[in-house]
Amino acid sequence: MQRFERLTLEEARTLSRNQLLSRIEDEQKYWYERINGGQMRVGDDRAFKTFNEIMHVVINPDTRAPQDQDYWTKPLGELGDL
């Protein structure tokens, strides 16, 4: 299983959707392997919930048009999305 840094809310607020997409893919694979391999540990539920919160904010467009350049390039914290 690959080692990487799990996303935190604080870090996600400093990154744009463009920057977060590949990180979300990597972490999604990580969680899929842990859950399907029966490798969840105490405390993983909180980290998994945080990841899901970040993922849904990044991939679910809100009322703003996703074609708006700021939507993809400005940090989520700057946009007030997270």
PyMOL commands that set and color helices and strands:
alter all, ss='L'
color gray80, all
select helices_A, chain A and resi 9-13+17-36+44-59+69-73+76-79
alter helices_A, ss='H'
color red, helices_A
deselect
rebuild
show_as cartoon
